[in-house]
Amino acid sequence: MGILGLFTSTSEEEKRASEIRKGTVAPTRAERQRCWESRDLYFACLDKHDIIDALKEDKKASKECKAESTKFEENCAEKWVTYFKQWRVQDIQKRRRLAELEAQGGIKLDVNTQFTEKK
């Protein structure tokens, strides 16, 4: 393979990564996995620095978790990045509220909902 082949491959990968970030192509299973792994590393960094809402605390998150944020944004669609950041805040709030209710004597119920009949 010549030098041109190397540049073509890299530019094709960069083009695909850009299309995934913009949401113009669907990521493959491996690309989704890479996104989730970088999201988890980013969230672990936010946890380490007591940052709950990376959208509201953008400056602090950017400062403390710059490398993780860069990877997260490189490996995921832009809309996914925003969605995951919002989901994180809601999930933390939900878990805290459930813990409060349990501390007040609330009983945890496990609910299974089936939408189809078992035969």
C-alpha positions, -999 to 999 in steps of 0.1 A, spaced: 0 0 0 14 34 -9 14 66 11 -17 77 -7 -35 46 6 -26 55 42 -39 90 39 -71 78 22 -78 54 50 -73 79 77 -94 106 60 -122 80 55 -121 72 92 -121 109 101 -150 115 77 -170 86 92 -162 99 128 -174 133 117 -206 119 102 -213 99 134 -207 131 156 -232 150 133 -257 122 134 -258 117 97 -248 80 99 -257 54 124 -228 40 145 -219 3 143 -220 -19 174 -182 -13 179 -186 24 176 -215 25 200 -194 4 225 -165 29 221 -190 57 228 -203 41 259 -168 33 272 -157 69 268 -189 81 284 -183 59 314 -147 72 318 -160 108 315 -187 101 341 -162 85 364 -140 117 362 -171 138 369 -178 117 400 -142 120 411 -146 158 410 -181 160 425 -196 174 393 -232 164 388 -244 186 359 -216 189 333 -238 212 313 -243 238 341 -208 233 354 -192 233 320 -161 253 330 -153 231 359 -160 199 339 -138 211 311 -110 219 334 -110 188 355 -120 162 329 -106 177 297 -91 145 283 -121 124 291 -145 150 277 -125 152 245 -127 114 240 -164 113 249 -171 140 223 -149 124 197 -165 89 201 -202 99 204 -228 117 183 -232 153 195 -269 147 204 -259 116 224 -233 136 244 -260 161 254 -285 134 260 -261 114 283 -252 145 302 -289 153 308 -297 116 316 -269 116 342 -284 145 362 -319 129 361 -305 95 371 -286 110 401 -316 130 412 -338 98 409 -314 77 429 -311 104 456 -349 107 459 -353 69 462 -327 68 489 -345 96 508 -378 77 505 -363 45 517 -346 64 546 -381 77 555 -394 41 557 -406 38 521 -409 2 508 -391 -6 476 -413 -24 451 -400 -44 422 -423 -40 393 -423 -62 362 -445 -51 334 -452 -74 305 -469 -61 274 -475 -95 258 -492 -126 272 -471 -156 280 -484 -187 263 
